[in-house]
């Protein structure tokens, strides 16, 4: 269970959030440390690429002000999305045709994760539900000790769930029975959310609220290594917040991870050794291309970093204080969303604006990209899919 200080802080933040306090919203979603700044007005651009909206759909009531950054999952040509109220929905990636819907009265927030013929979601009440990816039929239900705010990961015959108490639980993919668990220390005050799990060959990589990245044995949960992404230093709990909430990205044997504490790192996956460390980072994750790592910092500015050295390639200040989402990479562009529901395509070579499109609702979650198609989920529970022409 969480400490009394953590519960009190969470309660106070929730009360302020419900009253419409933007400063608390920025704290919960990990953006906008300098709350004296107004959102940067968007300037007119001359598009250099054509963006085509393929389809849109509703999945139910969205996260609204929960600050959990829900995003869809894409697997085998299908899009899967969960709603806080409305269950889980599946769509065809290219056409948007509805394939199935799993109805649930549970507040589904952690998910979906998709793979190996399963779609798995978690809830604010610690429920974990596995569905057949083809039909939406329920395969099993399980329970973990705390709320699930990020998508479970599926692989090696297991489902891995990172709950909000810092625990990773491995469940049997066929039955939902617990196989092992690992617990990390959780600071008194953290950004709303948890680090999503990344899977490697026989390894589970998980970002922690204390600013570290840990590699666990997939077989038994034993710690292989733990490496700091950012140091939780400072005089106050707020200054020490260093959460690694976005999923690490594994590229061959190199892991890339970013932290709320404004650090992005490259780590050798087998050994856990730090390869480079750059003082630009963000709370929700990163985008990766063949040559660049793209991150959104806590003020909403977007940075392009050299993939091999971490050196700065460019920065885009035109989205500062717009609650900018974590980036995705679509072709030769980085894509981010903002609090007004606008998607922005930035050229990977120089960070310049290339195109914009509106989806009509605030975007907290990182867009998902597969087969050249980008899919984004708004806080109101709307999905939209885009292609480049």
N, C-alpha and C positions, 0 to 999 in steps of 0.2 A: 504493500500500500504506500501511497505518497506520504511524505512528511507533513506535519501540521502547517509549516511555513509554506510549503508548496500548495497545499489545499487552500490556505487563506489567500495566497497570491492569485491563484487561479480564480477563486470566487470574486475577489476584488476586480480583477481584470474583466471577468465575464459581466459583472454588473455595469462597469463603466462602458463596456462594449455595447451592451444592449441599450444604453442611454445615448449611443451615437458618438462616442468619443473617438475621434480619428487617431489620437495619439496612441490609444490602447490597441486599436486595429493594427497600426503599424508594428507595435511590439508583438502582437500575436502572430501576424503573418510574416514577421521577420524582415520588414522593409521600412525604410524611412527613419533612420536614427535621428536625423535632424528634423524635428517636427515643427520647426518654425518656417519651413519652406512650403510654398504652394506648388501644386503640380505644374510642371513646365508646359506651357501652351504648345500645341502641335503647330508646326509651320507647314505651309503648303509645299508639296513635293511634286516633282515630275517623275512619274513611275518609269522605271527602266525594265520592268518585267511585268507580264500580265498574269494576274492571279484569278483563277476561276473557282467560284463556289459550286461544289458538286451537289451537296445536299445538306439538309439540316433536320434535326429531330429532337423531340423532348424525351428525357428519361425519367422525369418525375421532379419532385421538389429538390432543389439543389442545396448546397451547403450554406448558402447565404453568408452569414457573418461568423461561421464557425472557424474560419481561418485554416482549413485543413488541406486546401489546394487539391481537390479531387481532379483526377485526369482519367481518360479512357485507356484501355489496353487494346492492342492490336495483335492478332495472331491468326495465321492461316487464312488471311483474306477476310477476317471478321473483326468488327469493332465491338468491344464489350464495355459497358458503362454502368456504374452504380449510382443510386440516388439515396439521399437521406430518407426521403419518403417516396417509394415507388419501386423498390426492388432493383433487379438487374435486367438490363436489356442487351440484346445482341442485334447487330446490323451488318449487312454486306458492306464491305469497305468501299467499293466503287460506286454502287448504286444507292446506298442508304436504305435499301429494303429491310424492313423489320423481319427478323428471323425467329425470335422468341422473346418472351418476357417472363421472368421469375418474380412473382409477387411476394412481397414480404412487408410486415409491419415493423420490422426492426430498423433502427436508424443506421443504415449501411454507410460507413464512412471509409473504411480501410479496404480499398480495392477498386476495381477488381485486379487480380493477378490471373494470367492465362498461360497455359502450356500443358503439354502432355495430355491433351484431351480434357483438361479441367479448367473451370473458371472458379476462382476462390475469392470470397469477400469477407470482410470483418465488420464489426459494428461497434458503436459507442459503448455497448454493454459487454464487450469481450466475446461475442459470438463469432465463430468462424464457420462459414457455409461453403461447401464444395458442390459445384454444379457440373453436369455433363455439358461440355462445350458445344456439342452438336445440337442438343435438344433443350437445354436449360433444366433438365430434370435434376432434382436434388439427389446427391450421392450420399452425403453425410453432413452432420453438424457436430461441432466440437466447441470447447470453451477455453479461453485463456483468462488470466487473472485481472486484466485491465483493458481499457478501450483500445481499439485497433484503428489507427489513423492513416496507415499507409498500406499499399497493396502487398499481399503475401507473395512470396516467390515460390515457384514450383520446379522441382528437378530432383534427380537421383532417387525417385520413388518417395519423395517427401514434400511436404508443404511447410514453408518457413514463415513464421509470423512474428513481426516485431511490434510489441505492444507498448503502451505509453508509460509503463513502469520500467522501461529499459531492458525488458526480457525478450530474448529470442526463443521461441518454442518451435521445435520440429515435430510435425505431425505426420503420421503414415498417410501417404496419398490415397491409398485404397480404403482405409477405414477411419481415418481421423484420430487414431489413438496416438497419445504422446510418446515420442521416442526419446527426446532429450530436451533440456533447456539450458540457456546461458543467461546470466544477469550482469548488467553493467551498472555502475554507480550513476545516479541521476542527480544533477545539481538541484538546489532549491528552486531556482527560477530558470525556465528554459523557453525557447521559442515554441509556439504551438505547432506540434507535429513531431514526427519521428523520422529517423533515417530509413529509407527504403533499402531492402536487401538486394545485393548483387551476387549472382552465382558464378563461380569459376569451376574448373575441373577439380571436383572433390572438396571445394572450399566454399564457405559462405562468408561474404564480406558485408559488414554492417557498420554504418556510421552511428556514433553515440552522441548523447547530449553533452558530454564532457569534452568534446572537441577532438575525439580520437576516432580512428578507423580500426576495426578489429577483424582479423581473419580467423574463422572457426573451421574445425574439421567437420565436413558434412556428415561423417559417420557417427560421431559421438558428441559434437559440440565443444571439443577441447580447443583451447586457444592456441593458434599457430603463431600469431604475432599481434601486437597492438602498436600503432604508430600515431603520433599526434598530427592532426591536420592544422590545428591552431591551439595556442596556449590560452587557457581561461584565466588571464591575468586582469587585475583591476581592483579597485578598492571596494566596489559595491557588487552585489549579485548581478545587477544589470550590466555592469561593465565586463563581468566575467563570462557572460553568455557566449558560448563558442560552438553551438550546436552544428552537427553535421547531419542535416535533414534531407538533403537531396541524395539520390542514389549515386554511388560511385560508378564510374564507367570503366569497364575493362576492355582494353584494346591490345590484343595479343597478350603479352604478359605484363603490361603496364596499367596501373589503376590511376584514374584521375578523380579527385574529390575536392569539394569546396565547402567552406564553413561560413556561418554567420559572422564570425570574427574577422572577415575580410581576408581570408587566405585561400588560395587554391594550390594544390600540390599534385605532383606525379610521384607514384610509389611503385617500386618493383614488386610485382604481385607475389612471386615465390618467397622472397626474403623479408618484405616489409620495409626495405631500405628506401629512404627519401631520395628522389632523383632531382627534383627541383621544388622550390617553394616561392610563390608569388603573392605579394600583399595586395591582391585584388580577389575578392571572392564574394559569395552570396549564400543565402540561406536555403534555397530550394533546389539546387542542382545545376548542372552544366550541359552544354551542347558540345559535341565533338565532331570535327570534320577531319579530312586527311591531313590537314596542316595546322589547324587552329583549335584551341579550347575557348569556348565562349561562355562568359559568366555575367550575371546581373548582380551588382553590388547592393548593399542594404539601402542605398539612396535611390536605386532604380536605374543608375547608369549601366550601360552594357559595355563589356570589355572583350576584345579579341586578344588572346595570348598565343604565343608560339608554342606549338605542341611539343617540340623537342627541348626547348630551353625555358619556357615560361615567360620569356620576354614579351613586353607589350607590343602588339601590332597596331592597335587602334582603340579608341574609346568613343562611345556615342553618348553625348550628354543630353540629347534632345528628349530623353524619356525620364529625366530625373524627377523623383517624387511623384511618379505616376503609378506606384505599386506594381512595377514591372515584374512579369513572371520570369521563371527560369527559361532559358533559351532552348529551342530545338533547332536542328539543322535539317533543312530541306533543299537538296541540290546545292547550289552555290550561295545559299542564303541562310542566315540565322533568323529565327522567328520568335518573337516575344509578344505577349498580350499585356493589356493594361487595365486599370480600374474602370475605364469607360467602355470596355468591350472592344477595343480596337486592336487588331493584329498588325504587327509591323514586321516587314521583311527587310533585313539589313544585308548588304553585300559582305561576304566573308573576307574579301580582299582588303576592304578599307572601312567597313562599318557604316557606309552611307545608306540612307533610306532608299529602298528600291520599290516598295509598294506598301499599300495599306488596304485593310478591309475590316468592316465592322460586323460583329456578331450579336450586338445588342444586349450584352450583359457582361459584368465584370469577369475578368479571367484571372484566377489565382493559380491554377494548375499549369504545369508545363505541358505544352502541346505534344502530341504523339505523332510520329512519322513512320510510315511503312509503305513500300512499293511506290514511293514518290508522292504519296498522299498524306497531307497533314490533317489531323483531327484534334479539335479543341473542345473542352467542356467549360461552360460558364457556371458561375455560382448559382444561377437560377435553374440549372439542370438542363440546359440546351447544349446539343452537340452540333458542330458544323465541320464539314470536310472541304478541303481546298487542294487544288492542283495548280502547278505552274505551267504556263504555255510559252 
